């Protein structure tokens, strides 16, 4: 199964915060309630476009936290997760998300 997960449409146009205690649109909520359940079913394509931006705390917790969760080996995670920026404006967010994952894997 392949799931396209549009952050702005399926989660929030205003993602913010690291932890669940920071609010309903935090990186932890996105990871635990959206990313992991869909990744357990198959390939997930995360589309970053359409939000008002991404704080580093959100990206690090959502994507770095996913890598730290050790639910999947790094090679499996790379096969199951694609992070896309459809427009150039969102490419820096995609790059940061990938960097946070790589840093978490390297530890």
FENCOR-V625974 format. One record per residue. SS is DSSP state (A for helix, B for strand, O for the rest). PHI is phi as a letter, one per 30 degrees, with the letter a starting at -180 (* if undefined). OMEGA is omega in radians with two decimals (* if undefined). Layout:
{{SS/PHI/OMEGA} {SS/PHI/OMEGA}}
This chain:
{{O/*/3.06} {B/c/3.14} {B/b/2.98} {B/c/-3.10} {B/c/3.11} {B/d/-3.08} {A/e/-3.08} {A/d/-3.09} {A/d/-2.99} {A/c/-3.08} {A/b/-3.13} {O/a/3.01} {O/d/-3.12} {O/b/3.10} {O/d/-3.10} {O/a/3.07} {O/j/-3.14} {O/c/-2.97} {O/c/3.08} {A/e/3.14} {A/d/3.10} {A/d/3.12} {O/k/-3.03} {O/d/-3.11} {O/c/-3.10} {O/d/3.09} {A/d/3.13} {A/d/3.10} {A/d/3.13} {A/e/-3.13} {A/d/-3.01} {A/d/-3.03} {A/c/-3.09} {A/b/-3.07} {A/d/-3.03} {A/e/3.14} {A/e/3.13} {A/d/3.10} {A/d/3.11} {O/d/-3.13} {O/c/-3.13} {O/l/-3.09} {B/d/3.07} {B/b/3.04} {B/c/3.14} {B/c/3.11} {B/c/-3.04} {O/d/-3.03} {O/d/3.00} {O/j/3.11} {O/d/3.05} {O/d/-3.14} {O/j/-3.11} {O/b/3.01} {O/d/-3.13} {A/e/3.14} {A/d/3.11} {A/d/-3.09} {A/d/-3.11} {A/d/-3.11} {A/d/-3.12} {A/d/-3.00} {A/c/3.02} {A/d/3.11} {A/d/3.09} {A/d/3.12} {A/d/3.12} {A/d/-3.08} {O/d/3.12} {O/i/3.09} {O/d/3.12} {O/b/3.00} {O/d/3.14} {A/e/-3.14} {A/d/3.10} {A/d/-3.14} {A/d/3.11} {A/d/3.12} {A/d/-3.06} {A/c/-3.01} {B/b/3.03} {B/b/3.09} {B/c/-3.04} {B/c/2.92} {O/c/-3.10} {O/d/3.11} {O/b/-3.08} {A/d/-3.13} {A/e/-3.08} {A/c/3.14} {A/e/3.10} {A/d/3.10} {A/d/3.08} {A/d/-3.12} {A/d/3.12} {A/d/3.11} {A/e/3.12} {A/d/3.10} {A/d/3.11} {A/d/3.10} {A/d/-3.13} {A/d/3.13} {A/d/-3.14} {A/d/3.11} {A/d/-3.07} {A/d/-3.09} {O/d/*}}
